[in-house]
Amino acid sequence: MRPLPIPALLVALLVASGCAVNPATGERQLSLVSEGQEIQMGREADAEVSASLGLVADDGWQTYVQSLGDRMALASERPNLPWTFRVVDDPVVNAFALPGGFIYITRGILTHFSSEAELMGVLGHEIGHVTARHSVSQMSRAQLAQLGLGVGSILAPDLAPLAEAAGAGLGLLFLRYGRDDERQADDLGLRYMTRENYDPREMAATFEMLADASGAAEGGRVPAFLSTHPDPLERRDRIIARIDAGEVSGTRIEREAFLRRLEGMTFGEDPRQGYFEENVFLHPELAFRLDFPVGWRTLNGRDAVQGVSAEEDALLVLTQDDASTPGAARDAFLGGEGMRGTNLSNEAVNGLPAARADFLATTEQGTLAGAVVFIAHDGDVYRIFGYAPEARWSARSSAVRGALGSFRRVTDPDVLNRQADEIELVRTTAAMSVEEFHRRYPSEVPIETIATINRLELGETIPSGTLVKRVVSGSP
């Protein structure tokens, strides 16, 4: 036999030494990441995720979800992980897990649940991803792919090549599980929730909701990565088949107690954190507006508001600055490595103190050209800057400069007093159709959304005495 080349031999040896039987799945599994490394990666990413997405500021919800998750996780095959369950302040219908036992549920998916059993099914599914070490397996495969290409060394103790392969921090959120991993996590989720005697049919109902929410127009956005998952209705049918075969069972639902917890929870986007009306960004809490160039795609993040040109060759960013004055903020900005400022001025912007500059920034990818303004408003300093590759700046500078000069104070009471929509509960006093309920108790969202979040069908009769969710405008 011909001897294997050294890289191929090393890969073979690592595969042999890195395979072990996973206690949750009973399968041999490739893992080049130790449990200690897995936990450390999860801890570091958890800090970034919590800061970037933000947590729901309700200790009751945080404690409740942590206690539910602990009940299943501590009885799982990996009880010694630092299991951490968080509710993130995100309207997207989503849940996700990081390596090492860090699991997140969005308020968006909570408002779409109709029982504690549904929540337990999703928590169990995410626990299953961790106990099955799905993300660790992906990262191990990525390391082997790197080694096979001769890029880096997977033996480095500081995991630097691993961070490059899998993406550190927020990059871990973009690891996509394969369809087999998702089905395996479904099966593990069923195992964990039914150990606590929760009704597995509620997990099946969750997949019906995901199928409906994926097409919802109001407050029901689901993440794009679901397109790589098995069809939600296929997953529902797999669960029902297992129930009908007597493989899993449970009776606990906890519907009304769970619904009571949802009273007053924000539904959909929260305008108090800023919102867009076409290309105009408005912030009621901070009382300002900024006009983004028409036709640019925009994103309101927790730490920054951004817009990108349709041609994807220019970016505009709004953030707060730590400096005490616009001038000090400009000096610090232009003092960065590779930065060169020109055309400095202190011309006010719509009556607000400001410091302006044009700049060139030297990067490894080439030179960027742009403009920046720092504006003082109600005790804060805001940084607004736009840039493009130097060769494209002349085509984008007019649109960027127009945006920089549009920042102004908002005094319109309709903007300043705008409130988030929230969940309100109604107990029906008579049997009525979904359509009649919507007429008697109108919502800020379409009837289709009301049907989805209550697990109802249009035309279905709601029995008298049923607790039903509606969506109303919140009070100041």
Summary of the structure (lengths in Angstrom):
residues: 476
radius of gyration: 25.8
end to end distance: 78.1
largest distance: 81.7
contacts: 1572
relative contact order: 0.09
helix: 42%
strand: 23%
